[in-house]
Amino acid sequence: MIDRIHAMRTFVRIVDTQSFTRAAESLDMPRATATTLMQSLEALLGTALMIRTTRRLSLTEEGASYYERCVQILADIDEMEASLRQNSDTLGGRLRVEMPGALATSLVLPALDDFHTRYPNIDLAIGVSNRTVDLVAEAIDISIQTGELPDSGLIARRLGTLEHVTCASPAYLERHGTPTGLADLSGHVAVNCMSPHNGRAVDFDFDVGGETLNVKVEGFVKVSDELAYLTCGLQGLGLIQPSRIAAQPYLDSGALREVLPQWKPVPMPVSVAYVKNRRVSPRVRVFVDWLAQLCEQAAHIDQDLSRVRQLMRGQRPAQTTGTASTAQTGQRGRPRATPAL
C-alpha cells in the first residue's frame, strides 16, 4: 500500500509546478520516486489523473476534480495538525522563501538565529534576488516583494516600507562636485540599475512635497545585481540610490556620503505574497508573523544597523515609536529594482 497522503501531496505539487522534476526537487525526493507514486496512485484510483506529453502536463477531467479535493483535504490536515500542536518545537518542515537582497542581507539573515531558536525544526530555503518569481511553478511558499504588487493572482500582506538614500563615494564627489539641488543632477553620472520587469534603467525618484518626481540621470554602467550596484557606487562610478539599511554602514564609515538630503527618495512598500486560493500553512504563518515583528522593530532604524540585532535580542532603543505598517502611510512608491547589498 502506498502512503496516500504522501502521494496526494506529490500529485498536487506536480500539478502546481507543471513538472515532475521540479516537484521532486521541492519535495526532496528522486524524480523516479515521484513517477512511481503517481503510477501507484492512478492504479489505486483506477483512473488516469494526468496526460503526459514531452511538452506539458494536463489534467484529465477526473484529475482536475481530484486535484481540487486534494488541495482542500491537505489544507484541512495541516490546519488540524497545527491546532493540536502545543509548542513550537513540533512545528517543522521545509519553507521556501524568495526575497530581495536589501532585506535578506541587511535585515533577515542577521536575525535568523532568533527564528531558529523559536522554531528549530523548520528548514528554510532562502532565495536572494530581485527577479520576478512564479510561486506556483517554482514551488515557492512565500515571496517578499518591494514596490507596488502587480495584479498577479497573489494575495499579499503589507509589512512596511523600505527607505532609500541618494549617495556617492568621496572620490566621485571630488571629481564631479556635490549636487545641491535636483537641477544639478543633469550634470552628474549615475550607476543605473535595471528593472527586473523589462531590463530598462530605472530613474532616480524623489518625494517633493508629497509628489513623486522621477529624474533620469545618465550613466555608463547599468547593473541588475544588488551587490554590483552598491560596489559600483563605492568605486566612484556614479550616484546611487540604495536602500538605507544596506548603505548605512558605509555612510557611517565615510565610504559613502549622502547627497540631497532635503529630497528623500520615495520609500518602497514591502509586502509578503502568497498564492491565492491556498490556506496559509502553519510554517508560512509563523515565518510571516516573525518577519512582520522584525520589520516593525526595525521601522525607525536609520542610523545604526547594529540596533536591528539589539532589537531582536530584546534591547529596544530608547526612542522608537510607531509601527512598520504606519510609519510611511500616505507615501507612494513605484515598482522598481531595489539596489542594495
Secondary structure by P-SEA (a helix, b strand, c coil): ccaaaaaaaaaaaaaaaccaaaaaaaacccaaaaaaaaaaaaaaacccccccccccccccaaaaaaaaaaaaaaaaaaaaaaaaccccccbbbbbbbbbcaaaaacccccaaaaaaaacccccccccccccccccccccccccccccccccccbbbbbcbbbbbbbcccaaaaaacccccccccccccccbbbbbcccccbbbbbbbcccbbbbbbbbbccccccaaaaaaaaaacccccccccccaaaaaaacccccccccccccbbbbbccccccccccaaaaaaaaaaaaaaaaacccccccaaaaaaaacccccccccccccccccccccccccccc
